Amino acid sequence: MHSHGLVVLPISSSIGALVFERGRYRVIAKPGEGWNVVINADGRAITPKEVYVEYKGKIIKPNLTSSNFNAYLYINLNYKYAVLMNEEEFNTTLARLFIRPEELYELVYSNSGIVKNTEARASQR
């Protein structure tokens, strides 16, 4: 992935492991005490630095069995997709809004989804 790389991958299988794929990218995630996550990007096998999993209103950061690459993965099991990002994209406001909700944000509007205001709390830091 190049600067600010982000790929959205739909789920293709959940039998035995969670598999997400699109084009040149494939993610295989095996949940457990330590999650085994392997990403195939253009034929190259890598393991992400961090993984976040959202399910039933909660986001967890599972322990990984290994990590060898500066890639970040967000898995949404409610809607059955994954987002693969490089570090530059992971550190953007967009990623912080939907992956790291523990950061301070003020709810400004909701219409069955959450829209967050990043300006209100940023000035309080």
Rosetta blueprint (number, residue, H / E / L):
1 M L
2 H L
3 S L
4 H L
5 G L
6 L E
7 V E
8 V E
9 L E
10 P E
11 I E
12 S E
13 S E
14 S L
15 I L
16 G L
17 A L
18 L E
19 V E
20 F E
21 E E
22 R E
23 G L
24 R L
25 Y E
26 R E
27 V E
28 I E
29 A E
30 K E
31 P L
32 G L
33 E L
34 G L
35 W E
36 N E
37 V E
38 V E
39 I E
40 N E
41 A E
42 D L
43 G L
44 R E
45 A E
46 I E
47 T L
48 P L
49 K L
50 E E
51 V E
52 Y E
53 V E
54 E E
55 Y E
56 K L
57 G L
58 K E
59 I E
60 I E
61 K L
62 P L
63 N L
64 L E
65 T L
66 S L
67 S L
68 N L
69 F L
70 N L
71 A E
72 Y E
73 L E
74 Y E
75 I E
76 N E
77 L L
78 N L
79 Y L
80 K L
81 Y E
82 A E
83 V E
84 L E
85 M E
86 N E
87 E H
88 E H
89 E H
90 F H
91 N L
92 T L
93 T H
94 L H
95 A H
96 R H
97 L H
98 F H
99 I H
100 R L
101 P L
102 E L
103 E L
104 L L
105 Y L
106 E E
107 L E
108 V E
109 Y E
110 S E
111 N L
112 S L
113 G L
114 I E
115 V E
116 K E
117 N E
118 T H
119 E H
120 A H
121 R H
122 A H
123 S L
124 Q L
125 R L
